């Protein structure tokens, strides 16, 4: 992105300079052109920097949410989430209502009813809807109520009060809050929090994933990073809660076949035959049952190329969507953290994204790449 901006700037500067030298444009028009060009370049640089910062914030938030989730504490989870979205949305304060518990303050009762009926966020201004502010503090000028659903059931409502941001950017702030709430719903959904079976499965999967990582310290943390990024991409692509859960665990276990490969004396290395061997062996670790179908496909096909030149020869939509997402997340993490240009020197997000774009439509699903740019 930054390289393109630099090239465009150089080209425009040369073009304007040549026009000046040939006396084709007056000096005041020249000044306006340079001003417009500088403003445009500044805007694009700021936009690029903002996208990178947003991705880093989302990654940090996801790690924080998952660490709280592992403690199985509903109150802490919602408190952390409320802090994050109040900061992102530029609100001064927040109040968390846990559905089904005794903390449902009567002052929010009418607003909660609206949200439960519409199943949508509810925004109100004191000057326009005073009936919803009768029991609120006098200094509460406005609020936004955001519902959190888990497995299609209303889990909690977070009320944000007193917006202080730039009014013209409020839609952008709300979009970011919506994205975070979707991500939180995925993490909390499908018995992530309460089912003992899911907790047991999680422990088993993590042990399996870490087994081969311990064989080579280079890969330490690779599985978890790939899983976290894949889940961010899946959320951006509007996958269902079931698909996101399978995506997370499939990404977490995508290289599990390497452990089987390392234990085999007939390992073929990272040739095409070697890739097929470790993907097949990894997939064979799971029963051929419907509940493991997506995970098996991710492990089996995460090395496929979008144009069909991959090890199994699948192309385009013949490659399962979840496998296409993991393929991108896997390669991104390899560029960022597994392939230093020099000793202990890794490339940044912008450089990794530029490298991935070279493979758009050939190695990677273009739609998944767009999602990576936008998160």
C-alpha positions in Angstrom: 0.0 0.0 0.0 2.7 2.5 1.0 4.8 1.6 -2.1 1.8 2.3 -4.4 1.2 5.6 -2.7 4.9 6.6 -3.1 4.8 5.7 -6.8 1.6 7.6 -7.5 3.1 10.6 -5.6 6.3 10.5 -7.7 4.3 10.2 -11.0 2.0 13.1 -10.1 5.0 15.3 -9.1 6.8 14.6 -12.3 3.7 15.3 -14.4 3.0 18.6 -12.6 6.7 19.6 -12.9 6.7 18.9 -16.6 3.6 21.0 -17.1 5.2 23.9 -15.1 8.4 23.8 -17.1 6.4 24.0 -20.4 4.3 26.9 -19.0 1.1 25.0 -19.6 -0.4 25.8 -16.2 -0.3 29.0 -14.0 1.5 28.9 -10.7 -1.7 29.3 -8.6 -3.1 26.1 -10.3 0.2 24.4 -9.6 -0.1 25.2 -5.9 -3.7 23.9 -5.8 -2.6 20.6 -7.5 0.2 20.1 -5.0 -2.2 20.9 -2.1 -4.7 18.4 -3.4 -2.1 15.7 -4.0 -0.6 16.2 -0.5 -4.1 16.0 1.1 -4.9 12.8 -0.9 -1.6 11.1 0.0 -2.1 12.1 3.7 -5.5 10.6 3.7 -4.4 7.3 2.2 -1.5 7.0 4.5 -3.7 7.7 7.5 -6.3 5.1 6.2 -3.6 2.5 5.8 -2.2 3.2 9.3 -5.7 3.0 10.8 -6.5 -0.4 9.3 -3.2 -1.8 10.7 -4.0 -0.4 14.1 -7.5 -1.8 14.0 -6.2 -5.3 13.2 -3.7 -5.1 16.0 -6.5 -4.0 18.4 -8.8 -6.8 17.3 -6.1 -9.4 17.8 -5.3 -8.1 21.3 -9.0 -8.0 22.2 -9.6 -11.5 20.9 -6.7 -12.8 23.1 -8.1 -11.0 26.1 -11.6 -12.4 25.5 -10.4 -15.9 25.1 -8.2 -15.7 28.3 -11.3 -14.6 30.2 -13.4 -17.3 28.6 -10.9 -20.0 29.8 -11.7 -18.8 33.3 -15.4 -19.5 32.6 -16.4 -16.3 34.3 -19.4 -14.7 32.7 -19.2 -11.4 34.6 -15.5 -10.8 33.8 -16.2 -11.6 30.1 -19.0 -9.1 29.8 -17.1 -6.5 31.8 -14.0 -6.8 29.6 -16.2 -6.6 26.5 -18.1 -3.5 27.7 -14.8 -1.7 28.4 -13.6 -2.4 24.9 -16.7 -1.4 23.0 -17.1 1.8 25.1 -13.6 2.8 24.2 -14.0 1.9 20.5 -17.4 3.6 20.3 -16.2 6.7 22.2 -18.7 6.5 25.1 -17.8 7.8 28.6 -19.5 5.0 30.6 -21.2 1.6 30.4 -23.6 -0.7 32.2 -23.9 -4.4 31.8 -27.3 -6.3 32.1 -27.0 -10.1 32.4 -30.2 -11.7 31.2 -31.6 -14.2 33.8 -29.7 -12.7 36.8 -30.8 -10.2 39.5 -28.7 -7.3 38.2 -31.4 -6.1 35.8 -31.8 -2.5 37.0 -35.4 -1.1 36.6 -34.0 2.1 35.1 -33.1 0.1 32.0 -36.2 -2.0 31.9 -38.1 -0.3 29.1 -34.9 -0.2 26.9 -34.3 -3.9 27.5 -37.8 -4.7 26.4 -37.3 -2.8 23.1 -34.0 -4.7 22.5 -35.6 -8.1 23.3 -38.5 -7.4 20.9 -36.4 -6.1 18.0 -33.3 -8.2 18.6 -31.3 -5.2 17.5 -29.2 -2.4 19.0 -31.2 0.5 20.5 -29.9 4.1 20.4 -31.7 7.0 22.1 -31.2 10.7 22.7 -32.7 12.5 25.7 -33.8 15.4 23.5 -35.7 13.1 21.2 -36.8 10.2 23.3 -37.1 11.6 26.9 -39.4 8.7 28.0 -36.4 6.3 28.1 -34.4 8.7 30.4 -36.9 9.2 33.2 -35.1 6.9 35.6 -31.6 7.6 34.3 -29.1 10.1 35.8 -29.6 13.7 34.7 -26.2 13.8 33.1 -27.0 10.9 30.7 -27.6 12.7 27.4 -27.7 9.6 25.2 -27.1 5.9 25.2 -26.7 2.8 23.0 -27.9 -0.7 24.0 -26.0 -3.5 22.4 -27.3 -7.1 22.8 -25.0 -10.1 23.0 -26.5 -13.4 21.7 -25.1 -16.9 22.2 -26.6 -19.8 20.3 -29.5 -17.5 19.3 -30.3 -16.7 22.9 -30.0 -13.2 24.4 -27.1 -13.5 27.0 -26.6 -9.9 28.0 -27.1 -6.2 27.0 -24.4 -3.6 27.3 -25.5 0.0 27.6 -23.0 2.6 26.5 -23.8 6.2 27.8 -22.7 9.7 26.8 -21.2 9.6 23.3 -18.2 12.0 23.1 -16.7 11.1 19.7 -16.9 13.0 16.3 -20.6 12.9 15.2 -19.8 12.4 11.5 -17.7 9.3 12.4 -20.4 7.7 14.6 -21.4 5.2 11.9 -17.8 4.0 11.7 -17.6 3.6 15.4 -20.9 1.6 15.4 -19.5 -0.7 12.7 -16.5 -1.5 14.8 -18.7 -2.2 17.8 -20.9 -4.5 15.7 -17.8 -6.4 14.5 -16.5 -6.8 18.1 -20.0 -8.0 19.3 -20.2 -10.6 16.5 -16.7 -11.9 17.5 -17.7 -12.1 21.1 -20.9 -13.9 20.2 -18.9 -16.5 18.3 -16.6 -17.0 21.2 -19.4 -17.4 23.6 -21.7 -19.4 21.3 -22.3 -23.1 21.0 -21.5 -24.1 24.6 -18.1 -22.6 24.5 -18.6 -21.4 28.1 -20.8 -24.0 29.8 -20.6 -27.4 28.2 -18.2 -29.8 29.9 -17.9 -31.8 26.7 -16.7 -28.7 24.8 -14.2 -27.9 27.5 -12.8 -31.5 27.4 -12.6 -31.4 23.6 -10.7 -28.1 23.8 -8.1 -29.5 26.2 -7.6 -32.6 24.0 -7.3 -30.5 20.8 -4.7 -28.2 22.4 -2.6 -31.1 23.6 -2.7 -32.6 20.1 -1.7 -29.3 18.5 1.1 -28.6 20.9 2.6 -32.1 20.5 4.2 -31.5 17.1 5.1 -27.8 18.0 7.3 -29.1 20.8 9.4 -31.0 18.2 10.4 -27.7 16.6 10.6 -24.5 18.6 10.3 -22.5 15.4 6.6 -23.4 15.3 5.8 -22.4 18.9 2.5 -20.5 19.0 1.9 -20.9 15.3 -1.3 -23.0 15.7 -2.9 -20.5 18.1 -2.0 -17.5 16.0 -3.4 -19.1 12.9 -6.6 -20.1 14.7 -7.1 -16.6 16.1 -6.6 -14.9 12.7 -8.8 -17.5 10.9 -11.6 -16.8 13.4 -11.3 -13.0 12.7 -11.6 -13.7 9.0 -14.5 -16.1 9.4 -16.4 -13.5 11.5 -15.7 -10.8 8.8 -17.0 -13.2 6.1 -20.2 -13.7 8.2 -19.8 -17.5 8.8 -22.3 -19.1 11.2 -21.4 -19.8 14.8 -21.0 -23.5 14.0 -18.8 -22.8 11.1 -16.6 -20.4 13.1 -16.2 -23.0 15.9 -15.1 -25.6 13.3 -12.9 -23.0 11.6 -11.1 -22.2 14.9 -10.4 -25.8 15.8 -9.5 -26.8 12.2 -7.1 -24.0 12.1 -5.7 -24.9 15.5 -5.1 -28.4 14.3 -4.2 -27.8 10.6 -0.7 -29.1 11.0 -1.4 -32.0 13.4 -0.4 -34.4 10.6 3.2 -33.2 11.0 3.5 -35.1 14.3 2.4 -38.3 12.5 4.8 -37.4 9.6 7.7 -36.8 12.0 7.0 -40.2 13.7 7.1 -41.9 10.3 10.4 -43.2 8.9 9.0 -42.7 5.4 8.5 -39.0 5.7 8.7 -37.3 2.3 9.5 -33.8 3.6 7.9 -30.6 2.2 7.6 -31.8 -1.3 4.2 -32.3 -2.9 4.2 -35.8 -1.7 5.2 -34.7 1.8 2.4 -32.2 2.0 -0.1 -34.8 0.9 1.3 -37.2 3.4 1.0 -34.9 6.4 -2.5 -33.5 5.4 -3.9 -37.0 4.8 -2.4 -38.4 8.1 -3.7 -35.4 10.0 -7.2 -35.9 8.6 -7.1 -39.6 9.4 -6.7 -38.8 13.1 -10.4 -37.8 13.2 -13.3 -40.2 12.7 -15.2 -40.0 9.4 -18.3 -38.5 11.1 -20.4 -35.5 10.3 -19.4 -33.6 13.4 -15.7 -33.7 12.3 -16.3 -33.1 8.6 -15.2 -29.4 8.5 -12.2 -30.0 10.7 -11.1 -33.0 8.5 -11.5 -30.9 5.3 -9.5 -28.0 6.7 -6.6 -30.3 7.7 -6.8 -32.1 4.4 -7.1 -29.2 2.0 -5.4 -26.2 3.7 -2.4 -26.4 1.3 -4.6 -26.2 -1.9 -4.1 -23.4 -4.3 -7.1 -21.4 -5.6 -6.2 -22.0 -9.2 -6.0 -25.7 -8.8 -2.2 -26.1 -8.8 -2.1 -27.4 -5.2 -1.2 -30.9 -4.0 -4.7 -32.3 -4.3 -5.7 -30.4 -7.5 -8.8 -28.8 -6.2 -9.7 -25.3 -7.4 -12.0 -22.4 -6.7 -15.1 -23.4 -4.8 -14.2 -27.1 -5.0 -11.8 -26.2 -2.1 -14.0 -25.9 1.1 -14.3 -22.3 2.2 -13.0 -23.0 5.6 -9.8 -24.5 4.2 -9.4 -21.5 1.9 -9.5 -19.2 4.9 -7.0 -21.3 6.9 -4.7 -21.4 3.9 -4.5 -17.6 3.9 -4.1 -17.4 7.7 -1.4 -20.0 7.7 0.6 -18.3 5.0 0.2 -14.9 6.7 1.5 -16.2 10.0 4.4 -17.9 8.2 5.4 -14.6 6.6 5.1 -12.6 9.8 6.6 -15.0 12.4 8.2 -18.1 10.8 10.2 -16.6 7.9 12.6 -13.8 9.1 14.3 -11.9 6.3 17.3 -11.6 8.6 18.1 -13.2 11.9 15.2 -12.4 14.3 13.9 -9.7 11.9 10.3 -10.3 10.7 8.3 -8.4 8.1 5.4 -6.2 9.2 1.7 -6.5 8.4 1.7 -4.2 5.4 4.6 -6.1 3.8 3.0 -9.5 4.5 -0.3 -8.3 3.0 1.5 -7.0 -0.1 3.2 -10.4 -0.6 -0.1 -12.2 -0.2 -1.8 -10.0 -2.8 0.7 -11.3 -5.4 -1.0 -14.7 -5.0 -4.6 -13.4 -5.2 -6.6 -15.7 -7.5 -3.7 -18.1 -7.9 -2.8 -19.2 -4.5 -5.4 -17.5 -2.3 -9.1 -16.9 -2.4 -9.6 -13.2 -3.4 -12.6 -12.8 -1.1 -10.6 -14.0 1.9 -7.8 -11.5 1.0 -10.4 -8.7 0.9 -11.6 -9.7 4.4 -7.9 -9.7 5.7 -7.5 -6.1 4.3 -10.7 -4.9 6.0 -10.3 -6.4 9.5 
